[in-house]
Amino acid sequence: MSNDTTTASSPANAQTRYDVNRADLPLSCPLPSMALWNSHPRVYLPIEDEGGDSQCPYCGAHFVLVD
């Protein structure tokens, strides 16, 4: 039996604005580096189709594509 002790490095939805890069695509909220246990279900955001600016429908977090 494997014991995976890897945890997310940041709390979910702690900020209201997040700068993201193309390396972060496909974009989801919460981000993969965020803890999921205390957040809403993961939702994928079409930031490229929205001109580089997207908002999460669950928590209102604002994501801006910076590159």
Secondary structure, DSSP 4 states (H G I P E B T S, - for coil): --------SB-TT--SEEEE-GGGPSEEES-TTB-STTSPPPEEE-TTTTTSEEE-TTT--EEEE--
